[in-house]
Amino acid sequence: MAPEYGAYMGYFPVDGQTLDYLNRTGRKKENIDIIEKYLKENEMFRNYSQSNNDGVKWTGDVMELDLGSV
C-alpha cells in the first residue's frame, strides 16, 4: 500500500515478535540467531520497551487493520 501515500516501499521493523514468528513457523534456531545478531549489530532491531538511537520510543498505541476489509 506504500504507493497510496507516495512511497516506493513500506518498512516494518523487526522486533521480538518477528523472531517468535520465525521460531513458530519452523525456521532453524541457528538461522534465527544469525538474523537477530545481524539486525542488532546494524541497529535494525526494534525494542519497543526503550528508546532507540533514532529517538523513536514506542508509545503503546496499537492500530489494528482488518486486511479483509481493505
PyMOL Python script that loads the backbone (N, CA, C, O; Angstrom):
from pymol import cmd

cmd.read_pdbstr("""\
ATOM      1  N   MET A   1       0.817  -1.201   0.000  1.00  0.00           N
ATOM      2  CA  MET A   1       0.000   0.000   0.000  1.00  0.00           C
ATOM      3  C   MET A   1       0.854   1.255   0.000  1.00  0.00           C
ATOM      4  O   MET A   1       0.312   2.360   0.007  1.00  0.00           O
ATOM      5  N   ALA A   2       2.148   1.119  -0.008  1.00  0.00           N
ATOM      6  CA  ALA A   2       3.029   2.284   0.019  1.00  0.00           C
ATOM      7  C   ALA A   2       2.738   3.287  -1.106  1.00  0.00           C
ATOM      8  O   ALA A   2       2.798   4.491  -0.856  1.00  0.00           O
ATOM      9  N   PRO A   3       2.424   2.845  -2.337  1.00  0.00           N
ATOM     10  CA  PRO A   3       2.156   3.832  -3.393  1.00  0.00           C
ATOM     11  C   PRO A   3       0.987   4.757  -3.093  1.00  0.00           C
ATOM     12  O   PRO A   3       0.948   5.886  -3.582  1.00  0.00           O
ATOM     13  N   GLU A   4       0.034   4.289  -2.294  1.00  0.00           N
ATOM     14  CA  GLU A   4      -1.121   5.128  -1.979  1.00  0.00           C
ATOM     15  C   GLU A   4      -0.737   6.400  -1.237  1.00  0.00           C
ATOM     16  O   GLU A   4      -1.436   7.409  -1.341  1.00  0.00           O
ATOM     17  N   TYR A   5       0.364   6.370  -0.488  1.00  0.00           N
ATOM     18  CA  TYR A   5       0.782   7.589   0.204  1.00  0.00           C
ATOM     19  C   TYR A   5       2.076   8.151  -0.376  1.00  0.00           C
ATOM     20  O   TYR A   5       2.762   8.935   0.279  1.00  0.00           O
ATOM     21  N   GLY A   6       2.410   7.755  -1.601  1.00  0.00           N
ATOM     22  CA  GLY A   6       3.522   8.367  -2.310  1.00  0.00           C
ATOM     23  C   GLY A   6       4.887   7.746  -2.058  1.00  0.00           C
ATOM     24  O   GLY A   6       5.900   8.290  -2.497  1.00  0.00           O
ATOM     25  N   ALA A   7       4.930   6.636  -1.371  1.00  0.00           N
ATOM     26  CA  ALA A   7       6.221   5.999  -1.081  1.00  0.00           C
ATOM     27  C   ALA A   7       6.496   4.892  -2.095  1.00  0.00           C
ATOM     28  O   ALA A   7       5.586   4.377  -2.744  1.00  0.00           O
ATOM     29  N   TYR A   8       7.745   4.549  -2.208  1.00  0.00           N
ATOM     30  CA  TYR A   8       8.133   3.442  -3.078  1.00  0.00           C
ATOM     31  C   TYR A   8       8.062   2.105  -2.348  1.00  0.00           C
ATOM     32  O   TYR A   8       7.905   1.057  -2.975  1.00  0.00           O
ATOM     33  N   MET A   9       8.176   2.144  -1.056  1.00  0.00           N
ATOM     34  CA  MET A   9       8.109   0.920  -0.257  1.00  0.00           C
ATOM     35  C   MET A   9       7.718   1.267   1.166  1.00  0.00           C
ATOM     36  O   MET A   9       7.851   2.412   1.597  1.00  0.00           O
ATOM     37  N   GLY A  10       7.240   0.280   1.882  1.00  0.00           N
ATOM     38  CA  GLY A  10       6.939   0.448   3.301  1.00  0.00           C
ATOM     39  C   GLY A  10       7.826  -0.500   4.094  1.00  0.00           C
ATOM     40  O   GLY A  10       8.134  -1.599   3.635  1.00  0.00           O
ATOM     41  N   TYR A  11       8.233  -0.081   5.272  1.00  0.00           N
ATOM     42  CA  TYR A  11       9.135  -0.890   6.089  1.00  0.00           C
ATOM     43  C   TYR A  11       8.529  -1.121   7.454  1.00  0.00           C
ATOM     44  O   TYR A  11       8.150  -0.173   8.142  1.00  0.00           O
ATOM     45  N   PHE A  12       8.437  -2.367   7.842  1.00  0.00           N
ATOM     46  CA  PHE A  12       8.004  -2.728   9.180  1.00  0.00           C
ATOM     47  C   PHE A  12       9.223  -3.279   9.907  1.00  0.00           C
ATOM     48  O   PHE A  12       9.747  -4.323   9.518  1.00  0.00           O
ATOM     49  N   PRO A  13       9.681  -2.606  10.945  1.00  0.00           N
ATOM     50  CA  PRO A  13      10.895  -3.049  11.629  1.00  0.00           C
ATOM     51  C   PRO A  13      10.739  -4.420  12.284  1.00  0.00           C
ATOM     52  O   PRO A  13       9.644  -4.826  12.674  1.00  0.00           O
ATOM     53  N   VAL A  14      11.855  -5.109  12.391  1.00  0.00           N
ATOM     54  CA  VAL A  14      11.883  -6.429  13.018  1.00  0.00           C
ATOM     55  C   VAL A  14      11.969  -6.253  14.531  1.00  0.00           C
ATOM     56  O   VAL A  14      12.745  -5.436  15.028  1.00  0.00           O
ATOM     57  N   ASP A  15      11.177  -7.017  15.247  1.00  0.00           N
ATOM     58  CA  ASP A  15      11.205  -6.975  16.709  1.00  0.00           C
ATOM     59  C   ASP A  15      11.131  -8.400  17.249  1.00  0.00           C
ATOM     60  O   ASP A  15      11.225  -9.362  16.487  1.00  0.00           O
ATOM     61  N   GLY A  16      10.967  -8.530  18.535  1.00  0.00           N
ATOM     62  CA  GLY A  16      10.912  -9.834  19.165  1.00  0.00           C
ATOM     63  C   GLY A  16       9.775 -10.699  18.647  1.00  0.00           C
ATOM     64  O   GLY A  16       9.915 -11.919  18.554  1.00  0.00           O
ATOM     65  N   GLN A  17       8.655 -10.080  18.311  1.00  0.00           N
ATOM     66  CA  GLN A  17       7.535 -10.863  17.796  1.00  0.00           C
ATOM     67  C   GLN A  17       7.858 -11.453  16.432  1.00  0.00           C
ATOM     68  O   GLN A  17       7.396 -12.545  16.102  1.00  0.00           O
ATOM     69  N   THR A  18       8.644 -10.743  15.641  1.00  0.00           N
ATOM     70  CA  THR A  18       9.063 -11.268  14.349  1.00  0.00           C
ATOM     71  C   THR A  18       9.911 -12.519  14.539  1.00  0.00           C
ATOM     72  O   THR A  18       9.734 -13.515  13.838  1.00  0.00           O
ATOM     73  N   LEU A  19      10.841 -12.455  15.502  1.00  0.00           N
ATOM     74  CA  LEU A  19      11.682 -13.616  15.775  1.00  0.00           C
ATOM     75  C   LEU A  19      10.849 -14.772  16.320  1.00  0.00           C
ATOM     76  O   LEU A  19      11.108 -15.929  15.989  1.00  0.00           O
ATOM     77  N   ASP A  20       9.851 -14.471  17.152  1.00  0.00           N
ATOM     78  CA  ASP A  20       8.946 -15.513  17.648  1.00  0.00           C
ATOM     79  C   ASP A  20       8.213 -16.188  16.491  1.00  0.00           C
ATOM     80  O   ASP A  20       8.052 -17.408  16.478  1.00  0.00           O
ATOM     81  N   TYR A  21       7.770 -15.389  15.521  1.00  0.00           N
ATOM     82  CA  TYR A  21       7.087 -15.930  14.347  1.00  0.00           C
ATOM     83  C   TYR A  21       8.005 -16.885  13.582  1.00  0.00           C
ATOM     84  O   TYR A  21       7.591 -17.978  13.195  1.00  0.00           O
ATOM     85  N   LEU A  22       9.251 -16.465  13.369  1.00  0.00           N
ATOM     86  CA  LEU A  22      10.195 -17.330  12.667  1.00  0.00           C
ATOM     87  C   LEU A  22      10.377 -18.646  13.407  1.00  0.00           C
ATOM     88  O   LEU A  22      10.462 -19.707  12.788  1.00  0.00           O
ATOM     89  N   ASN A  23      10.436 -18.578  14.717  1.00  0.00           N
ATOM     90  CA  ASN A  23      10.581 -19.781  15.531  1.00  0.00           C
ATOM     91  C   ASN A  23       9.352 -20.689  15.424  1.00  0.00           C
ATOM     92  O   ASN A  23       9.480 -21.901  15.250  1.00  0.00           O
ATOM     93  N   ARG A  24       8.165 -20.092  15.531  1.00  0.00           N
ATOM     94  CA  ARG A  24       6.919 -20.873  15.485  1.00  0.00           C
ATOM     95  C   ARG A  24       6.664 -21.503  14.122  1.00  0.00           C
ATOM     96  O   ARG A  24       5.961 -22.509  14.026  1.00  0.00           O
ATOM     97  N   THR A  25       7.229 -20.920  13.068  1.00  0.00           N
ATOM     98  CA  THR A  25       6.984 -21.439  11.724  1.00  0.00           C
ATOM     99  C   THR A  25       8.091 -22.369  11.255  1.00  0.00           C
ATOM    100  O   THR A  25       8.226 -22.638  10.062  1.00  0.00           O
ATOM    101  N   GLY A  26       8.889 -22.862  12.214  1.00  0.00           N
ATOM    102  CA  GLY A  26       9.818 -23.936  11.910  1.00  0.00           C
ATOM    103  C   GLY A  26      11.170 -23.541  11.349  1.00  0.00           C
ATOM    104  O   GLY A  26      11.890 -24.392  10.828  1.00  0.00           O
ATOM    105  N   ARG A  27      11.534 -22.262  11.444  1.00  0.00           N
ATOM    106  CA  ARG A  27      12.870 -21.877  10.978  1.00  0.00           C
ATOM    107  C   ARG A  27      13.916 -22.450  11.923  1.00  0.00           C
ATOM    108  O   ARG A  27      13.654 -22.644  13.110  1.00  0.00           O
ATOM    109  N   LYS A  28      15.080 -22.714  11.396  1.00  0.00           N
ATOM    110  CA  LYS A  28      16.160 -23.275  12.208  1.00  0.00           C
ATOM    111  C   LYS A  28      16.645 -22.245  13.219  1.00  0.00           C
ATOM    112  O   LYS A  28      16.803 -21.067  12.897  1.00  0.00           O
ATOM    113  N   LYS A  29      16.882 -22.707  14.453  1.00  0.00           N
ATOM    114  CA  LYS A  29      17.327 -21.821  15.535  1.00  0.00           C
ATOM    115  C   LYS A  29      18.600 -21.085  15.155  1.00  0.00           C
ATOM    116  O   LYS A  29      18.722 -19.890  15.427  1.00  0.00           O
ATOM    117  N   GLU A  30      19.554 -21.774  14.529  1.00  0.00           N
ATOM    118  CA  GLU A  30      20.818 -21.115  14.169  1.00  0.00           C
ATOM    119  C   GLU A  30      20.602 -20.001  13.142  1.00  0.00           C
ATOM    120  O   GLU A  30      21.319 -19.001  13.155  1.00  0.00           O
ATOM    121  N   ASN A  31      19.615 -20.169  12.248  1.00  0.00           N
ATOM    122  CA  ASN A  31      19.313 -19.103  11.288  1.00  0.00           C
ATOM    123  C   ASN A  31      18.678 -17.897  11.981  1.00  0.00           C
ATOM    124  O   ASN A  31      19.002 -16.753  11.665  1.00  0.00           O
ATOM    125  N   ILE A  32      17.776 -18.159  12.923  1.00  0.00           N
ATOM    126  CA  ILE A  32      17.137 -17.075  13.671  1.00  0.00           C
ATOM    127  C   ILE A  32      18.191 -16.317  14.479  1.00  0.00           C
ATOM    128  O   ILE A  32      18.150 -15.089  14.552  1.00  0.00           O
ATOM    129  N   ASP A  33      19.120 -17.031  15.078  1.00  0.00           N
ATOM    130  CA  ASP A  33      20.188 -16.386  15.845  1.00  0.00           C
ATOM    131  C   ASP A  33      21.045 -15.482  14.954  1.00  0.00           C
ATOM    132  O   ASP A  33      21.427 -14.387  15.365  1.00  0.00           O
ATOM    133  N   ILE A  34      21.344 -15.940  13.739  1.00  0.00           N
ATOM    134  CA  ILE A  34      22.125 -15.130  12.793  1.00  0.00           C
ATOM    135  C   ILE A  34      21.356 -13.875  12.416  1.00  0.00           C
ATOM    136  O   ILE A  34      21.921 -12.782  12.372  1.00  0.00           O
ATOM    137  N   ILE A  35      20.064 -14.033  12.142  1.00  0.00           N
ATOM    138  CA  ILE A  35      19.225 -12.890  11.776  1.00  0.00           C
ATOM    139  C   ILE A  35      19.195 -11.870  12.915  1.00  0.00           C
ATOM    140  O   ILE A  35      19.374 -10.673  12.691  1.00  0.00           O
ATOM    141  N   GLU A  36      18.970 -12.351  14.126  1.00  0.00           N
ATOM    142  CA  GLU A  36      18.903 -11.454  15.279  1.00  0.00           C
ATOM    143  C   GLU A  36      20.229 -10.717  15.483  1.00  0.00           C
ATOM    144  O   GLU A  36      20.242  -9.507  15.705  1.00  0.00           O
ATOM    145  N   LYS A  37      21.321 -11.438  15.407  1.00  0.00           N
ATOM    146  CA  LYS A  37      22.638 -10.817  15.587  1.00  0.00           C
ATOM    147  C   LYS A  37      22.895  -9.757  14.518  1.00  0.00           C
ATOM    148  O   LYS A  37      23.359  -8.659  14.826  1.00  0.00           O
ATOM    149  N   TYR A  38      22.596 -10.084  13.274  1.00  0.00           N
ATOM    150  CA  TYR A  38      22.803  -9.128  12.175  1.00  0.00           C
ATOM    151  C   TYR A  38      21.994  -7.857  12.387  1.00  0.00           C
ATOM    152  O   TYR A  38      22.517  -6.748  12.276  1.00  0.00           O
ATOM    153  N   LEU A  39      20.712  -8.032  12.694  1.00  0.00           N
ATOM    154  CA  LEU A  39      19.837  -6.873  12.869  1.00  0.00           C
ATOM    155  C   LEU A  39      20.281  -5.996  14.033  1.00  0.00           C
ATOM    156  O   LEU A  39      20.271  -4.770  13.922  1.00  0.00           O
ATOM    157  N   LYS A  40      20.662  -6.599  15.128  1.00  0.00           N
ATOM    158  CA  LYS A  40      21.094  -5.821  16.290  1.00  0.00           C
ATOM    159  C   LYS A  40      22.401  -5.099  16.018  1.00  0.00           C
ATOM    160  O   LYS A  40      22.554  -3.938  16.396  1.00  0.00           O
ATOM    161  N   GLU A  41      23.347  -5.767  15.369  1.00  0.00           N
ATOM    162  CA  GLU A  41      24.634  -5.132  15.083  1.00  0.00           C
ATOM    163  C   GLU A  41      24.505  -3.987  14.087  1.00  0.00           C
ATOM    164  O   GLU A  41      25.332  -3.075  14.080  1.00  0.00           O
ATOM    165  N   ASN A  42      23.480  -4.027  13.250  1.00  0.00           N
ATOM    166  CA  ASN A  42      23.260  -2.970  12.266  1.00  0.00           C
ATOM    167  C   ASN A  42      22.168  -1.996  12.687  1.00  0.00           C
ATOM    168  O   ASN A  42      21.673  -1.211  11.878  1.00  0.00           O
ATOM    169  N   GLU A  43      21.797  -2.057  13.972  1.00  0.00           N
ATOM    170  CA  GLU A  43      20.799  -1.155  14.569  1.00  0.00           C
ATOM    171  C   GLU A  43      19.482  -1.161  13.798  1.00  0.00           C
ATOM    172  O   GLU A  43      18.857  -0.121  13.594  1.00  0.00           O
ATOM    173  N   MET A  44      19.080  -2.349  13.377  1.00  0.00           N
ATOM    174  CA  MET A  44      17.829  -2.508  12.641  1.00  0.00           C
ATOM    175  C   MET A  44      16.785  -3.262  13.447  1.00  0.00           C
ATOM    176  O   MET A  44      15.659  -3.446  12.984  1.00  0.00           O
ATOM    177  N   PHE A  45      17.145  -3.702  14.648  1.00  0.00           N
ATOM    178  CA  PHE A  45      16.226  -4.435  15.511  1.00  0.00           C
ATOM    179  C   PHE A  45      15.514  -3.445  16.411  1.00  0.00           C
ATOM    180  O   PHE A  45      16.158  -2.608  17.043  1.00  0.00           O
ATOM    181  N   ARG A  46      14.193  -3.529  16.479  1.00  0.00           N
ATOM    182  CA  ARG A  46      13.408  -2.573  17.266  1.00  0.00           C
ATOM    183  C   ARG A  46      13.032  -3.195  18.602  1.00  0.00           C
ATOM    184  O   ARG A  46      12.434  -4.270  18.652  1.00  0.00           O
ATOM    185  N   ASN A  47      13.387  -2.510  19.683  1.00  0.00           N
ATOM    186  CA  ASN A  47      12.973  -2.899  21.024  1.00  0.00           C
ATOM    187  C   ASN A  47      12.036  -1.808  21.520  1.00  0.00           C
ATOM    188  O   ASN A  47      12.479  -0.715  21.871  1.00  0.00           O
ATOM    189  N   TYR A  48      10.750  -2.105  21.547  1.00  0.00           N
ATOM    190  CA  TYR A  48       9.759  -1.077  21.864  1.00  0.00           C
ATOM    191  C   TYR A  48       9.718  -0.693  23.335  1.00  0.00           C
ATOM    192  O   TYR A  48       8.997   0.234  23.705  1.00  0.00           O
ATOM    193  N   SER A  49      10.471  -1.379  24.179  1.00  0.00           N
ATOM    194  CA  SER A  49      10.461  -1.031  25.595  1.00  0.00           C
ATOM    195  C   SER A  49      11.489   0.047  25.931  1.00  0.00           C
ATOM    196  O   SER A  49      11.550   0.503  27.073  1.00  0.00           O
ATOM    197  N   GLN A  50      12.289   0.456  24.967  1.00  0.00           N
ATOM    198  CA  GLN A  50      13.280   1.500  25.225  1.00  0.00           C
ATOM    199  C   GLN A  50      13.470   2.359  23.990  1.00  0.00           C
ATOM    200  O   GLN A  50      13.097   1.959  22.887  1.00  0.00           O
ATOM    201  N   SER A  51      14.053   3.546  24.172  1.00  0.00           N
ATOM    202  CA  SER A  51      14.347   4.417  23.041  1.00  0.00           C
ATOM    203  C   SER A  51      15.464   3.808  22.212  1.00  0.00           C
ATOM    204  O   SER A  51      16.363   3.162  22.749  1.00  0.00           O
ATOM    205  N   ASN A  52      15.406   4.014  20.911  1.00  0.00           N
ATOM    206  CA  ASN A  52      16.463   3.569  20.018  1.00  0.00           C
ATOM    207  C   ASN A  52      17.336   4.757  19.642  1.00  0.00           C
ATOM    208  O   ASN A  52      17.029   5.897  19.992  1.00  0.00           O
ATOM    209  N   ASN A  53      18.405   4.495  18.941  1.00  0.00           N
ATOM    210  CA  ASN A  53      19.330   5.563  18.563  1.00  0.00           C
ATOM    211  C   ASN A  53      18.671   6.638  17.715  1.00  0.00           C
ATOM    212  O   ASN A  53      19.139   7.776  17.697  1.00  0.00           O
ATOM    213  N   ASP A  54      17.603   6.304  17.017  1.00  0.00           N
ATOM    214  CA  ASP A  54      16.930   7.300  16.175  1.00  0.00           C
ATOM    215  C   ASP A  54      15.928   8.139  16.968  1.00  0.00           C
ATOM    216  O   ASP A  54      15.229   8.975  16.396  1.00  0.00           O
ATOM    217  N   GLY A  55      15.858   7.922  18.261  1.00  0.00           N
ATOM    218  CA  GLY A  55      14.992   8.735  19.103  1.00  0.00           C
ATOM    219  C   GLY A  55      13.549   8.275  19.149  1.00  0.00           C
ATOM    220  O   GLY A  55      12.732   8.894  19.831  1.00  0.00           O
ATOM    221  N   VAL A  56      13.215   7.211  18.446  1.00  0.00           N
ATOM    222  CA  VAL A  56      11.837   6.726  18.426  1.00  0.00           C
ATOM    223  C   VAL A  56      11.575   5.914  19.686  1.00  0.00           C
ATOM    224  O   VAL A  56      12.353   5.028  20.040  1.00  0.00           O
ATOM    225  N   LYS A  57      10.479   6.222  20.355  1.00  0.00           N
ATOM    226  CA  LYS A  57      10.081   5.447  21.531  1.00  0.00           C
ATOM    227  C   LYS A  57       8.661   4.961  21.326  1.00  0.00           C
ATOM    228  O   LYS A  57       7.773   5.722  20.942  1.00  0.00           O
ATOM    229  N   TRP A  58       8.469   3.698  21.585  1.00  0.00           N
ATOM    230  CA  TRP A  58       7.141   3.093  21.456  1.00  0.00           C
ATOM    231  C   TRP A  58       6.201   3.735  22.456  1.00  0.00           C
ATOM    232  O   TRP A  58       6.511   3.802  23.646  1.00  0.00           O
ATOM    233  N   THR A  59       5.067   4.204  21.992  1.00  0.00           N
ATOM    234  CA  THR A  59       4.110   4.889  22.856  1.00  0.00           C
ATOM    235  C   THR A  59       3.057   3.961  23.423  1.00  0.00           C
ATOM    236  O   THR A  59       2.310   4.342  24.324  1.00  0.00           O
ATOM    237  N   GLY A  60       2.990   2.749  22.903  1.00  0.00           N
ATOM    238  CA  GLY A  60       1.963   1.825  23.355  1.00  0.00           C
ATOM    239  C   GLY A  60       0.698   1.881  22.528  1.00  0.00           C
ATOM    240  O   GLY A  60      -0.215   1.086  22.751  1.00  0.00           O
ATOM    241  N   ASP A  61       0.618   2.800  21.577  1.00  0.00           N
ATOM    242  CA  ASP A  61      -0.546   2.867  20.708  1.00  0.00           C
ATOM    243  C   ASP A  61      -0.555   1.662  19.774  1.00  0.00           C
ATOM    244  O   ASP A  61       0.483   1.258  19.250  1.00  0.00           O
ATOM    245  N   VAL A  62      -1.722   1.107  19.578  1.00  0.00           N
ATOM    246  CA  VAL A  62      -1.868  -0.028  18.682  1.00  0.00           C
ATOM    247  C   VAL A  62      -2.913   0.314  17.638  1.00  0.00           C
ATOM    248  O   VAL A  62      -4.002   0.789  17.961  1.00  0.00           O
ATOM    249  N   MET A  63      -2.570   0.066  16.385  1.00  0.00           N
ATOM    250  CA  MET A  63      -3.521   0.279  15.307  1.00  0.00           C
ATOM    251  C   MET A  63      -3.824  -1.078  14.687  1.00  0.00           C
ATOM    252  O   MET A  63      -2.918  -1.762  14.210  1.00  0.00           O
ATOM    253  N   GLU A  64      -5.078  -1.464  14.691  1.00  0.00           N
ATOM    254  CA  GLU A  64      -5.460  -2.749  14.108  1.00  0.00           C
ATOM    255  C   GLU A  64      -6.136  -2.488  12.772  1.00  0.00           C
ATOM    256  O   GLU A  64      -6.933  -1.560  12.629  1.00  0.00           O
ATOM    257  N   LEU A  65      -5.802  -3.319  11.802  1.00  0.00           N
ATOM    258  CA  LEU A  65      -6.335  -3.161  10.460  1.00  0.00           C
ATOM    259  C   LEU A  65      -6.804  -4.524   9.972  1.00  0.00           C
ATOM    260  O   LEU A  65      -6.017  -5.469   9.909  1.00  0.00           O
ATOM    261  N   ASP A  66      -8.064  -4.628   9.633  1.00  0.00           N
ATOM    262  CA  ASP A  66      -8.623  -5.853   9.074  1.00  0.00           C
ATOM    263  C   ASP A  66      -8.324  -5.849   7.580  1.00  0.00           C
ATOM    264  O   ASP A  66      -8.983  -5.149   6.812  1.00  0.00           O
ATOM    265  N   LEU A  67      -7.323  -6.636   7.170  1.00  0.00           N
ATOM    266  CA  LEU A  67      -6.905  -6.629   5.774  1.00  0.00           C
ATOM    267  C   LEU A  67      -8.004  -7.154   4.858  1.00  0.00           C
ATOM    268  O   LEU A  67      -7.997  -6.872   3.660  1.00  0.00           O
ATOM    269  N   GLY A  68      -8.939  -7.907   5.403  1.00  0.00           N
ATOM    270  CA  GLY A  68     -10.047  -8.385   4.599  1.00  0.00           C
ATOM    271  C   GLY A  68     -11.003  -7.276   4.173  1.00  0.00           C
ATOM    272  O   GLY A  68     -11.774  -7.448   3.229  1.00  0.00           O
ATOM    273  N   SER A  69     -10.955  -6.140   4.867  1.00  0.00           N
ATOM    274  CA  SER A  69     -11.838  -5.028   4.527  1.00  0.00           C
ATOM    275  C   SER A  69     -11.172  -3.980   3.644  1.00  0.00           C
ATOM    276  O   SER A  69     -11.793  -2.994   3.246  1.00  0.00           O
ATOM    277  N   VAL A  70      -9.911  -4.208   3.349  1.00  0.00           N
ATOM    278  CA  VAL A  70      -9.161  -3.219   2.540  1.00  0.00           C
ATOM    279  C   VAL A  70      -9.390  -3.483   1.073  1.00  0.00           C
ATOM    280  O   VAL A  70      -8.854  -2.769   0.226  1.00  0.00           O
TER     281      VAL A  70
END
""", "prot")
cmd.dss("prot")
cmd.show_as("cartoon", "prot")
cmd.util.cbc("prot")
cmd.orient("prot")
